[in-house]
Amino acid sequence: MNLDELFQKSELIPVIIQDVESKEVLMLGFTNREAVELTMQTKTAWFWSRSRSKLWNKGESSGHFLHVRSMFTDCDTDTLLYLCKPEGPTCHTGAQNCFFNQIL
C-alpha cells in the first residue's frame, strides 16, 4: 500500500486497535504518516496525540505496548485497523480497553 493514498483526505486519520486473539476492540486513536511509518518500523503502535500535538508510542511511559501483528485499511482508504498483541491493559485508566462507559 502506498501511504500517500491513506492521507489524501486528511493529515490525521483514525486507527482502531483490536486484540489479535480475542478480537476485542481496545481503543481508537489518530495517526499521521510519520506515526504509521514508525509503527511499521517498530511493530509497536504509534499515534498522533491531538491534545498534546505530538507523536506518542503507546506504552512508552506505562510499559503497556501494543505489538502490531497486522495492519488493514478500510474500503475508503481513510481509516486503519491494527491487530495487536497488548502488553498489559490498553486504557490509561488501567482498564483492559477504553470502551467501558455504557450509555445505551
N, C-alpha and C positions, 0 to 999 in steps of 0.2 A: 504494500500500500504506500502510496505517495503521501507524505504528511501534508503537503500543500492542499490536498483535497479536503482534509479534516478542518482546516482553518480558513476556508474560503468565505464562510458566512460570518465568522466571529473569531476574535483572537482568543477567547475563552470558550471552552465547551464543557458540558457536564460529563462526568465519568462515574458510572455506577460500579461499586465494589461488591462482588458476590463471592461467597466462600466456595472454593473449587470443589469441595467434597459434599457439603450439605446443601449447597445452592441457596443458602440464606443470604438475603440482601443485607450487607453490613453497613454501608454508608453511601452517600453521594457527595462528590466533591467537584471542583472545577480544575481544569488543566489547560495549559497553553503548550505551544510547540516545544519549548525548552523542557518543560516538565515531562512531556511524552518521550522526548529523546533521552532524558535521564532515566526514566522508567525502563526504557528498552535496554539501556546500557547496564543498569544496576540490577534489574529484575526485582526492584522494590518500588512501591507506588510513590510517585512524586505528584504534587499538586501545586496550584497557584492559590495562595490564601488571599481572598478578596478583602478580608478585614485588615490584614497586615501588609497587603500589597507586596508579597514576596513568595518565592518558592519555598516549599517545605517537603521534606521526606517524612511520610507517616512513620512514626516510631523513633524519630531522631532524638526526642527527649524522653519518651516513655520506655523505649526498647520494644514496643509492640509493633514491629514492622509488618507490612503486608507484602508477602513474597508473591510476585506476579507470575502466574503459570501460563496464562493465555490472555490475549487482548483481541477484542472484537469491536467493530463499528456497527452502528445501526444502518438501516436501509437508506437513510438520507445522508449518511456520512457526516453527521454533526453531533453524535453522542458516542462515547466509548463505554465498553463493558470490560472490566478486568476481573478475571477469575483468579482469586488469590488464596494463598495459604496464610491465614493470620497467625502471628506470633503473639498470642495473648488477646485481650479484649480490644475491639476496634474503637469504641467510643471513648472520648476523652473523660467521660464520667466514670469509666470503669465497666460499663455495660458491654455485653458481647457485641451488640450492634447499636446503631444510632436511632433505630426506629422502635421506641418503646412507649411513646406517648400516644395512646389511642384516643382518637377524637370522634369516632363513629362506631 
